[in-house]
Amino acid sequence: MEIGVVLPQGELHGGPRALRDYASAVQELGFRHLLAYDHVLGADPAGHPSWQGVYDVGDPFHEPLVLFGYLAAVCDLDLVTGVLVLPQRQTALVAKQAAEIELLSGGRLRLGVGIGWNAVEYEALGRPMRSRGERLDQQIALLRALWTHRSVNFDHNGERIVAAGINPLPSRPIPIWIGGASPAAYRRAGRTGDGWMPRLQPGPELTAARVIVAEAAEAAGRPVEAIGMHGRVRYTDGGAAGVAAAARRWREARATHLAVSTLGAGFTSLDEHLEALAAIARTGLLDENTEGPDR
């Protein structure tokens, strides 16, 4: 199981230098990848009195693809979106940006994608929210076509490409992992994903979700063992010892990847986040940090 970190967005201060120092330090500790969340817009509760979202306009988010263009040059970590809200974006532009990151990083990008939940973002970005699941399926197919063909024809869901393609192409088809917390997301992962990113912890719910993934994979003629699973664990759930215990449960669940989050622990400095990760490293957890499947 390959173990990485969740970028503590909003809790790192100091601009690009802090990002560089954080990435370099977690790499030196032995972590293997960096996962970044994605949101383009945050709602202002003053204009949305009934707002109950988990974040709002006061919560900062780096744009992950721009961020990864920078991090590709300053670290050797794998770079993972967890997840990019793909239906809000133009597919051809995402294909171009992702191909560029894949080339600049030497093949270290994994593109986690999902449908999102924020209606404010969809409205502002001019994309219909109700059809986002269908749109995501079409976008995944289009991304893979653009990454593997010199010229593409496509006309669906308001996106039209006539005999056109991106150049340069990535050195390989970029792995696409599916995020989400619904049976539809699990079926999508089994049907088309190189991996899936469950928002669950090991236990009966994860087991039930895996059954859905496996059934969808079988129906699509795909070997379920070829589909990776990327879990997450929080430092707030028991500190370093709690992370190590949770990681053992993820290994038993046959996860291929695991990301450790230090968000929400009350840390106010780069050093505090890094000390927490160093404490996790001292448990010996990273001694078995093997390279994940080449997806």
KOLGUDREN-401798 format. One record per residue: residue in one letter; x, y, z of N, C-alpha, C, O in turn. Coordinates in pm, whole numbers, padded with zeros to 5 digits, always signed. Layout:
AXYZXYZXYZXYZ ...
***
This chain:
M+00084-00119+00000+00000+00000+00000+00088+00124+00000+00178+00138+00082 E+00060+00215-00094+00135+00340-00104+00070+00445-00015-00051+00469-00024 I+00150+00509+00070+00096+00605+00166+00143+00745+00133+00262+00769+00113 G+00048+00838+00127+00078+00977+00098+00009+01070+00196-00031+01028+00304 V-00005+01196+00157-00062+01297+00245-00170+01375+00171-00170+01383+00048 V-00261+01433+00248-00357+01531+00198-00298+01669+00223-00262+01701+00336 L-00288+01749+00120-00237+01885+00136-00328+01962+00231-00448+01974+00204 P-00275+02017+00340-00360+02091+00435-00389+02233+00387-00338+02330+00442 Q-00473+02242+00284-00504+02372+00226-00569+02462+00330-00649+02417+00412 G-00535+02588+00328-00591+02683+00422-00520+02686+00556-00543+02777+00636 E-00436+02587+00581-00364+02583+00708-00213+02595+00687-00136+02590+00783 L-00171+02611+00562-00032+02640+00532-00021+02788+00496-00095+02837+00410 H+00069+02858+00559+00086+03001+00534+00230+03025+00488+00322+02957+00533 G+00246+03121+00399+00380+03149+00350+00392+03136+00201+00502+03147+00146 G+00279+03112+00132+00280+03113-00014+00355+02997-00075+00361+02889-00017 P+00414+03019-00193+00479+02910-00266+00594+02846-00190+00620+02727-00205 R+00664+02925-00108+00775+02867-00032+00725+02762+00067+00787+02657+00083 A+00613+02791+00134+00557+02693+00229+00514+02567+00155+00534+02456+00206 L+00454+02582+00037+00414+02465-00040+00536+02382-00079+00534+02259-00068 R+00641+02449-00123+00764+02378-00161+00825+02308-00041+00862+02191-00050 D+00834+02378+00073+00895+02319+00191+00813+02202+00242+00868+02101+00286 Y+00680+02214+00236+00594+02105+00281+00615+01982+00192+00636+01872+00243 A+00609+02000+00061+00624+01887-00031+00761+01821-00013+00770+01698-00013 S+00866+01900+00001+01001+01844+00018+01012+01765+00147+01073+01659+00150 A+00952+01819+00254+00963+01754+00384+00886+01622+00388+00938+01523+00439 V+00764+01619+00334+00689+01494+00340+00753+01388+00251+00746+01269+00281 Q+00815+01431+00143+00889+01337+00060+01008+01278+00136+01032+01157+00129 E+01081+01362+00208+01195+01314+00287+01151+01221+00398+01226+01130+00435 L+01032+01241+00453+00981+01152+00557+00946+01014+00502+00940+00917+00578 G+00924+01005+00372+00895+00875+00311+00755+00860+00256+00719+00753+00210 F+00676+00967+00261+00544+00961+00198+00561+00964+00046+00661+01014-00006 R+00461+00908-00024+00480+00885-00168+00397+00974-00259+00433+00993-00375 H+00286+01027-00209+00203+01111-00295+00143+01226-00216+00139+01225-00093 L+00095+01325-00291+00026+01441-00233-00109+01453-00300-00118+01459-00422 L-00215+01457-00220-00351+01467-00269-00405+01606-00238-00389+01656-00127 A-00469+01670-00337-00525+01803-00319-00673+01803-00352-00717+01744-00451 Y-00750+01871-00266-00893+01888-00290-00916+01998-00394-00825+02073-00429 D-01040+02006-00442-01073+02103-00547-01207+02170-00519-01308+02102-00498 H-01208+02302-00520-01331+02380-00532-01294+02511-00598-01195+02574-00562 V-01374+02553-00696-01347+02676-00767-01404+02796-00693-01337+02899-00679 L-01526+02784-00645-01594+02895-00580-01651+02852-00445-01695+02738-00427 G-01648+02945-00351-01715+02926-00224-01832+03022-00211-01821+03139-00249 A-01944+02974-00159-02062+03059-00143-02043+03154-00025-01985+03117+00077 D-02094+03275-00039-02096+03372+00070-02225+03352+00148-02333+03377+00094 P-02218+03306+00274-02341+03282+00350-02429+03405+00363-02550+03393+00382 A-02370+03524+00353-02451+03645+00361-02550+03652+00245-02658+03709+00260 G-02513+03597+00132-02603+03596+00016-02678+03466+00001-02765+03454-00086 H-02647+03369+00084-02713+03238+00083-02750+03203+00227-02682+03120+00289 P-02855+03263+00282-02886+03248+00425-02908+03105+00471-02885+03074+00588 S-02950+03017+00382-02975+02878+00421-02854+02788+00395-02866+02666+00400 W-02738+02848+00366-02620+02770+00330-02578+02675+00441-02564+02716+00556 Q-02558+02547+00407-02516+02446+00503-02399+02363+00449-02373+02253+00499 G-02330+02415+00350-02216+02342+00294-02101+02332+00392-02093+02407+00489 V-02013+02238+00366-01901+02214+00458-01791+02318+00443-01699+02323+00525 Y-01798+02401+00340-01705+02511+00325-01778+02628+00261-01887+02611+00205 D-01718+02746+00269-01779+02863+00207-01669+02954+00153-01554+02912+00141 V-01704+03079+00122-01611+03171+00059-01491+03203+00148-01390+03254+00100 G-01502+03173+00277-01391+03199+00368-01285+03090+00369-01182+03105+00435 D-01308+02980+00298-01214+02868+00298-01131+02869+00171-01187+02860+00062 P-00998+02880+00181-00914+02888+00061-00887+02751-00001-00869+02652+00069 F-00885+02747-00133-00849+02628-00209-00756+02668-00322-00787+02760-00397 H-00643+02600-00335-00560+02615-00455-00628+02544-00571-00693+02441-00553 E-00614+02600-00691-00661+02529-00810-00562+02415-00835-00445+02441-00860 P-00607+02289-00829-00511+02178-00823-00423+02162-00946-00306+02127-00932 L-00475+02187-01065-00392+02166-01183-00283+02272-01195-00171+02241-01234 V-00315+02396-01161-00210+02499-01157-00110+02467-01047+00011+02477-01068 L-00162+02427-00930-00074+02389-00819+00022+02277-00858+00141+02283-00826 F-00029+02177-00928+00055+02064-00965+00160+02101-01067+00268+02042-01071 G+00130+02201-01152+00233+02249-01242+00353+02303-01167+00467+02287-01210 Y+00327+02367-01053+00435+02417-00967+00503+02303-00892+00626+02294-00890 L+00424+02217-00830+00482+02110-00748+00561+02009-00831+00654+01946-00781 A+00525+01994-00958+00598+01900-01043+00746+01935-01050+00830+01848-01069 A+00777+02065-01033+00916+02110-01045+00992+02109-00913+01114+02121-00913 V+00920+02094-00800+00988+02111-00671+00986+01984-00585+01042+01985-00475 C+00924+01876-00634+00923+01751-00557+00909+01634-00652+00884+01652-00771 D+00925+01513-00598+00910+01391-00677+00789+01309-00633+00778+01192-00669 L+00699+01369-00558+00579+01300-00514+00483+01277-00631+00480+01355-00726 D+00405+01169-00623+00292+01155-00714+00190+01262-00678+00176+01298-00561 L+00120+01314-00778+00027+01424-00761-00114+01375-00792-00139+01322-00901 V-00206+01392-00697-00337+01328-00704-00446+01433-00679-00441+01503-00578 T-00543+01443-00768-00660+01525-00739-00762+01440-00666-00791+01327-00706 G-00817+01496-00558-00906+01413-00478-01030+01484-00426-01042+01504-00305 V-01123+01523-00513-01128+01496-00656-01149+01625-00732-01196+01725-00676 L-01114+01623-00862-01144+01734-00951-01293+01724-00990-01340+01620-01035 V-01366+01835-00972-01509+01836-01007-01518+01857-01158-01532+01969-01207 L-01510+01748-01230-01491+01753-01374-01609+01812-01451-01585+01887-01546 P-01736+01783-01417-01845+01835-01499-01857+01987-01501-01931+02042-01583 Q-01788+02057-01413-01789+02203-01413-01694+02259-01519-01699+02379-01548 R-01610+02177-01575-01500+02224-01659-01514+02181-01804-01582+02083-01836 Q-01450+02256-01892-01439+02216-02032-01346+02095-02041-01233+02100-01993 T-01393+01989-02103-01316+01865-02104-01185+01878-02181-01082+01830-02136 A-01190+01943-02295-01068+01956-02376-00961+02034-02302-00842+02002-02312 L-01001+02136-02227-00903+02214-02151-00843+02130-02039-00722+02136-02016 V-00925+02052-01969-00872+01962-01866-00776+01861-01928-00671+01832-01871 A-00811+01806-02045-00723+01711-02113-00588+01775-02140-00484+01712-02120 K-00589+01898-02187-00465+01970-02218-00384+01996-02091-00264+01970-02088 Q-00449+02047-01986-00379+02078-01861-00321+01952-01798-00206+01951-01754 A-00401+01846-01794-00354+01722-01733-00239+01662-01811-00143+01612-01752 A-00247+01666-01945-00137+01615-02027-00009+01693-01999+00099+01635-01995 E-00021+01822-01981+00098+01905-01953+00160+01867-01819+00282+01856-01808 I+00076+01848-01717+00129+01809-01586+00194+01671-01595+00300+01648-01537 E+00129+01580-01666+00186+01446-01680+00324+01452-01744+00414+01379-01702 L+00342+01536-01844+00472+01548-01910+00574+01619-01821+00688+01576-01811 L+00533+01728-01756+00625+01804-01671+00668+01724-01548+00779+01742-01497 S+00581+01637-01500+00612+01561-01379+00676+01427-01408+00716+01356-01316 G+00687+01390-01534+00741+01259-01568+00647+01146-01535+00691+01038-01494 G+00517+01169-01552+00420+01061-01533+00372+01043-01392+00339+00931-01352 R+00367+01151-01314+00331+01138-01172+00190+01185-01139+00159+01206-01021 L+00104+01203-01238-00031+01252-01213-00131+01137-01209-00129+01048-01294 R-00218+01141-01109-00338+01057-01105-00458+01152-01095-00464+01233-01003 L-00550+01141-01187-00662+01233-01193-00785+01170-01128-00855+01090-01189 G-00809+01209-01003-00932+01170-00936-01043+01266-00977-01024+01388-00973 V-01159+01213-01016-01268+01297-01064-01398+01260-00994-01416+01147-00949 G-01489+01359-00988-01619+01335-00928-01718+01439-00978-01683+01527-01056 I-01843+01429-00930-01949+01516-00979-01967+01641-00894-02028+01737-00941 G-01918+01643-00770-01935+01759-00685-02077+01770-00630-02164+01688-00661 W-02097+01874-00546-02227+01890-00481-02271+02037-00471-02384+02065-00430 N-02183+02130-00508-02207+02271-00483-02282+02336-00600-02223+02363-00705 A-02412+02361-00581-02494+02421-00686-02448+02562-00721-02464+02606-00835 V-02390+02633-00624-02342+02769-00650-02230+02767-00754-02226+02853-00842 E-02140+02670-00743-02032+02658-00840-02087+02628-00979-02047+02691-01077 Y-02179+02532-00988-02233+02494-01118-02300+02613-01185-02281+02636-01304 E-02379+02687-01109-02447+02803-01166-02347+02906-01218-02361+02956-01330 A-02246+02937-01137-02149+03040-01175-02064+02998-01294-02021+03083-01373 L-02038+02869-01309-01953+02820-01416-02033+02782-01541-01977+02733-01639 G-02163+02804-01536-02245+02786-01655-02267+02643-01697-02283+02613-01815 R-02269+02552-01598-02290+02411-01629-02413+02358-01558-02434+02391-01441 P-02496+02278-01623-02615+02223-01557-02575+02118-01453-02491+02032-01479 M-02637+02126-01337-02601+02034-01229-02677+01901-01238-02624+01796-01200 R-02800+01905-01287-02884+01786-01280-02831+01672-01366-02859+01555-01337 S-02756+01702-01472-02708+01598-01563-02559+01569-01542-02494+01515-01631 R-02505+01604-01426-02359+01597-01409-02306+01454-01408-02191+01432-01445 G-02387+01357-01365-02341+01219-01369-02322+01167-01511-02219+01107-01544 E-02423+01191-01594-02412+01153-01735-02297+01225-01803-02222+01167-01882 R-02283+01353-01771-02175+01432-01831-02039+01377-01791-01949+01371-01875 L-02023+01338-01665-01895+01285-01621-01858+01159-01699-01743+01143-01740 D-01954+01071-01721-01925+00950-01799-01874+00986-01938-01777+00927-01986 Q-01939+01082-02002-01896+01122-02135-01759+01190-02133-01678+01171-02224 Q-01733+01268-02028-01605+01337-02018-01490+01239-02001-01383+01259-02058 I-01511+01135-01924-01405+01036-01905-01369+00973-02039-01251+00957-02071 A-01469+00938-02117-01443+00880-02250-01370+00980-02339-01279+00942-02413 L-01410+01106-02334-01347+01207-02418-01203+01234-02374-01115+01250-02459 L-01179+01241-02244-01041+01259-02197-00950+01150-02251-00842+01178-02303 R-00994+01027-02240-00910+00916-02285-00889+00920-02436-00781+00885-02484 A-00989+00962-02510-00972+00975-02655-00871+01085-02688-00785+01066-02774 L-00880+01198-02620-00789+01309-02647-00646+01275-02608-00552+01325-02670 W-00628+01192-02507-00493+01155-02462-00428+01048-02550-00307+01027-02542 T-00506+00982-02633-00451+00868-02707-00466+00879-02859-00418+00792-02932 H-00532+00984-02908-00554+00998-03052-00508+01136-03100-00526+01237-03032 R-00450+01137-03216-00405+01263-03276-00522+01355-03307-00512+01476-03291 S-00634+01298-03351-00750+01376-03393-00876+01308-03342-00889+01185-03349 V-00970+01387-03290-01090+01335-03224-01213+01404-03280-01210+01524-03311 N-01323+01328-03293-01454+01385-03324-01548+01351-03208-01556+01235-03165 F-01619+01452-03158-01705+01431-03041-01814+01537-03043-01787+01654-03070 D-01939+01497-03013-02049+01593-03006-02152+01540-02907-02233+01453-02940 H-02148+01594-02785-02240+01547-02681-02238+01646-02565-02135+01706-02536 N-02351+01661-02500-02362+01742-02379-02306+01883-02397-02245+01938-02305 G-02325+01940-02513-02282+02077-02534-02136+02096-02565-02089+02209-02576 E-02062+01984-02580-01921+01994-02619-01905+01931-02758-01947+01818-02782 R-01844+02007-02846-01830+01961-02985-01685+01977-03029-01628+02086-03025 I-01625+01865-03070-01490+01865-03126-01499+01803-03264-01549+01692-03280 V-01450+01874-03364-01453+01825-03502-01310+01814-03552-01243+01915-03577 A-01262+01690-03565-01129+01663-03622-01022+01752-03560-00956+01830-03628 A-01007+01740-03429-00907+01820-03357-00849+01738-03243-00909+01640-03199 G-00731+01778-03195-00667+01707-03085-00568+01794-03013-00538+01906-03057 I-00516+01743-02902-00416+01816-02825-00276+01771-02867-00256+01659-02914 N-00181+01861-02849-00041+01832-02881+00046+01921-02792+00033+02044-02797 P+00135+01864-02710+00174+01723-02709+00075+01634-02633+00004+01677-02543 L+00074+01509-02675+00000+01407-02602+00078+01366-02478+00200+01380-02475 P+00009+01317-02374+00082+01263-02260+00160+01139-02300+00131+01077-02403 S+00258+01103-02220+00339+00986-02252+00263+00856-02235+00305+00752-02285 R+00150+00862-02165+00063+00745-02145-00077+00798-02112-00091+00914-02073 P-00180+00713-02126-00312+00756-02079-00307+00783-01928-00261+00699-01851 I-00352+00898-01887-00344+00936-01746-00446+00856-01666-00562+00848-01707 P-00408+00796-01554-00503+00719-01475-00617+00806-01423-00594+00915-01372 I-00739+00756-01437-00857+00826-01388-00919+00745-01275-00956+00629-01293 W-00929+00808-01158-00986+00744-01040-01118+00813-01008-01131+00934-01025 I-01214+00737-00961-01350+00787-00940-01375+00810-00791-01359+00719-00710 G-01416+00933-00758-01455+00963-00621-01606+00971-00610-01677+00984-00710 G-01656+00964-00486-01799+00975-00464-01844+00886-00351-01770+00800-00304 A-01969+00907-00308-02022+00834-00193-02162+00784-00223-02251+00793-00138 S-02182+00731-00342-02314+00683-00381-02299+00555-00463-02193+00532-00520 P-02404+00473-00469-02397+00355-00555-02364+00389-00700-02296+00312-00768 A-02413+00505-00750-02382+00544-00888-02232+00565-00905-02176+00526-01007 A-02168+00627-00805-02023+00648-00813-01949+00515-00807-01850+00496-00877 Y-01997+00423-00723-01930+00293-00713-01944+00215-00844-01850+00149-00889 R-02062+00223-00904-02079+00155-01033-01990+00218-01140-01934+00147-01223 R-01977+00349-01138-01889+00417-01235-01744+00371-01216-01673+00347-01313 A-01703+00358-01091-01566+00312-01064-01544+00173-01120-01441+00146-01181 G-01639+00084-01098-01623-00052-01148-01629-00059-01300-01560-00139-01362 R-01713+00026-01358-01735+00022-01503-01620+00084-01581-01586+00036-01689 T-01560+00193-01526-01467+00270-01609-01344+00321-01537-01252+00369-01604 G-01337+00313-01405-01226+00374-01333-01101+00288-01329-01107+00165-01327 D-00986+00356-01329-00860+00286-01299-00849+00259-01150-00772+00173-01106 G-00928+00333-01072-00934+00312-00928-01053+00389-00874-01122+00460-00947 W-01076+00373-00742-01185+00448-00680-01139+00503-00546-01047+00451-00484 M-01206+00611-00503-01169+00685-00383-01289+00690-00289-01359+00791-00285 P-01314+00583-00215-01432+00580-00128-01420+00680-00013-01313+00698+00045 R-01532+00744+00018-01538+00834+00133-01593+00757+00253-01686+00801+00320 L-01533+00644+00277-01574+00553+00382-01450+00504+00456-01337+00525+00411 Q-01473+00439+00569-01366+00372+00641-01390+00222+00637-01504+00179+00617 P-01287+00140+00656-01307-00004+00654-01417-00047+00750-01423-00002+00864 G-01501-00134+00703-01616-00179+00781-01727-00225+00688-01705-00237+00568 P-01846-00250+00743-01956-00303+00662-01994-00216+00542-02023-00268+00435 E-01993-00082+00559-02031+00006+00448-01931-00003+00334-01970-00006+00217 L-01801-00008+00366-01700-00022+00262-01713-00157+00193-01700-00166+00071 T-01738-00261+00270-01755-00394+00212-01872-00397+00114-01861-00455+00006 A-01983-00333+00152-02100-00329+00064-02070-00248-00063-02111-00286-00172 A-01996-00138-00047-01960-00057-00164-01869-00136-00258-01882-00125-00380 R-01779-00213-00202-01688-00292-00286-01764-00396-00367-01726-00428-00479 V-01871-00449-00312-01953-00544-00386-02011-00477-00511-02015-00537-00618 I-02058-00351-00495-02114-00279-00608-02007-00254-00714-02032-00271-00833 V-01888-00213-00669-01777-00192-00763-01746-00321-00838-01731-00321-00960 A-01738-00432-00765-01703-00560-00826-01809-00605-00926-01776-00655-01034 E-01936-00587-00891-02044-00629-00982-02042-00545-01110-02063-00598-01219 A-02016-00416-01097-02010-00331-01216-01890-00366-01303-01899-00366-01426 A-01778-00397-01239-01660-00436-01315-01684-00566-01391-01647-00579-01508 E-01747-00662-01324-01775-00790-01389-01869-00771-01507-01849-00832-01613 A-01971-00687-01489-02066-00662-01598-01999-00595-01717-02041-00614-01831 A-01894-00517-01691-01821-00448-01798-01707-00532-01854-01636-00488-01944 G-01690-00653-01802-01583-00740-01849-01446-00699-01803-01347-00723-01871 R-01439-00636-01685-01312-00586-01633-01273-00666-01508-01360-00701-01429 P-01144-00696-01490-01101-00764-01367-01103-00668-01249-01037-00564-01254 V-01176-00700-01145-01189-00608-01032-01056-00586-00962-01034-00481-00902 E-00967-00685-00969-00837-00670-00903-00750-00565-00970-00650-00523-00912 A-00786-00523-01091-00710-00418-01160-00754-00279-01119-00694-00180-01161 I-00858-00270-01036-00911-00140-00994-00855-00106-00856-00884-00175-00758 G-00774+00001-00849-00715+00039-00722-00816+00100-00627-00925+00139-00668 M-00778+00108-00499-00864+00169-00397-00779+00263-00312-00677+00222-00256 H-00822+00387-00303-00748+00492-00233-00828+00537-00112-00931+00602-00127 G-00782+00501+00008-00849+00542+00131-00788+00668+00190-00685+00717+00143 R-00853+00719+00294-00802+00835+00366-00818+00813+00515-00911+00745+00560 V-00727+00871+00592-00733+00862+00737-00695+00997+00795-00609+01066+00739 R-00756+01035+00905-00735+01166+00965-00650+01158+01091-00670+01069+01174 Y-00556+01249+01103-00474+01257+01224-00559+01285+01346-00523+01245+01457 T-00670+01353+01330-00757+01386+01443-00820+01262+01506-00871+01269+01618 D-00818+01149+01435-00876+01026+01488-00771+00943+01561-00738+00832+01521 G-00717+01000+01669-00625+00922+01752-00479+00952+01736-00396+00877+01787 G-00443+01061+01666-00303+01097+01652-00225+00996+01570-00283+00924+01488 A-00093+00992+01592-00007+00904+01512-00043+00757+01531-00046+00681+01434 A-00072+00718+01655-00107+00578+01680-00239+00542+01613-00255+00432+01562 G-00335+00637+01614-00462+00612+01548-00447+00597+01398-00513+00514+01336 V-00358+00679+01338-00332+00669+01194-00272+00531+01162-00313+00467+01065 A-00176+00488+01243-00112+00358+01218-00213+00244+01228-00209+00150+01149 A-00303+00253+01326-00404+00148+01341-00501+00149+01224-00539+00044+01172 A-00541+00269+01182-00633+00280+01067-00567+00228+00940-00631+00162+00858 A-00438+00257+00924-00366+00209+00806-00364+00057+00801-00373-00001+00693 R-00352-00008+00916-00355-00155+00918-00491-00206+00870-00499-00305+00799 R-00597-00136+00911-00731-00178+00866-00747-00159+00715-00810-00241+00648 W-00689-00050+00661-00696-00030+00517-00615-00136+00442-00656-00181+00335 R-00502-00176+00499-00424-00283+00435-00505-00412+00433-00507-00483+00332 E-00571-00442+00544-00652-00564+00551-00768-00558+00451-00813-00661+00401 A-00814-00435+00424-00922-00417+00325-00869-00418+00181-00945-00401+00087 R-00738-00437+00165-00671-00446+00036-00670-00314-00039-00679-00312-00162 A-00658-00203+00033-00639-00073-00032-00502-00071-00098-00407-00129-00047 T-00493-00004-00212-00365+00010-00280-00295+00141-00244-00173+00152-00255 H-00374+00241-00198-00322+00372-00163-00395+00424-00039-00511+00389-00014 L-00327+00508+00037-00385+00570+00155-00325+00709+00172-00204+00726+00162 A-00412+00810+00197-00365+00946+00219-00395+00986+00363-00504+00962+00414 V-00298+01047+00428-00309+01091+00567-00338+01240+00569-00267+01319+00507 S-00443+01280+00641-00480+01421+00651-00451+01473+00792-00490+01412+00891 T-00383+01587+00798-00361+01656+00926-00451+01779+00938-00432+01860+01028 L-00547+01792+00849-00641+01903+00854-00730+01893+00978-00763+01784+01023 G-00767+02008+01032-00864+02012+01141-00810+01978+01277-00887+01964+01372 A-00677+01964+01289-00617+01928+01418-00581+02050+01502-00526+02038+01611 G-00612+02169+01450-00580+02291+01523-00440+02344+01498-00395+02435+01567 F-00372+02289+01400-00236+02335+01371-00241+02472+01302-00329+02498+01220 T-00147+02556+01337-00144+02691+01280-00013+02720+01207+00009+02833+01163 S+00074+02621+01195+00203+02644+01129+00244+02523+01048+00197+02411+01071 L+00332+02546+00954+00390+02439+00874+00458+02337+00964+00442+02216+00945 D+00534+02385+01062+00610+02294+01149+00518+02199+01225+00554+02083+01246 E+00401+02245+01266+00310+02157+01340+00257+02045+01251+00248+01930+01294 H+00223+02079+01129+00178+01974+01037+00290+01873+01012+00266+01752+01011 L+00409+01922+00992+00521+01831+00963+00559+01747+01084+00598+01632+01069 E+00548+01801+01204+00578+01722+01323+00477+01610+01339+00514+01499+01378 A+00351+01637+01309+00251+01530+01315+00284+01419+01216+00273+01301+01248 L+00324+01457+01094+00361+01356+00995+00488+01283+01034+00502+01164+01007 A+00582+01353+01098+00704+01288+01146+00671+01186+01254+00731+01079+01260 A+00575+01220+01340+00533+01125+01444+00472+01000+01382+00494+00889+01431 I+00396+01017+01274+00341+00902+01202+00453+00818+01142+00449+00695+01149 A+00552+00884+01085+00666+00811+01028+00739+00731+01135+00787+00621+01108 R+00747+00786+01258+00819+00716+01366+00746+00590+01413+00806+00507+01480 T+00619+00574+01379+00548+00452+01416+00595+00333+01333+00562+00219+01365 G+00671+00357+01227+00714+00251+01137+00616+00225+01025+00636+00135+00945 L+00509+00305+01019+00406+00285+00918+00462+00290+00777+00422+00213+00690 L+00556+00382+00754+00607+00402+00619+00713+00300+00580+00757+00298+00465 D+00754+00215+00673+00855+00114+00641+00803+00017+00536+00881-00044+00463 E+00669+00001+00529+00609-00088+00430+00543-00008+00318+00456-00059+00247 N+00586+00116+00302+00527+00205+00201+00579+00165+00064+00679+00217+00015 T+00509+00072+00004+00552+00018-00125+00492+00098-00239+00392+00168-00221 E+00553+00087-00352+00503+00159-00470+00370+00099-00513+00356-00022-00527 G+00272+00188-00535+00141+00144-00577+00141+00093-00720+00240+00107-00792 P+00029+00032-00762+00020-00018-00899+00039+00094-00999+00007+00210-00971 D+00090+00062-01114+00116+00161-01219-00015+00190-01292-00042+00134-01398 R-00096+00278-01232-00226+00312-01291-00228+00459-01321-00328+00510-01372 
***
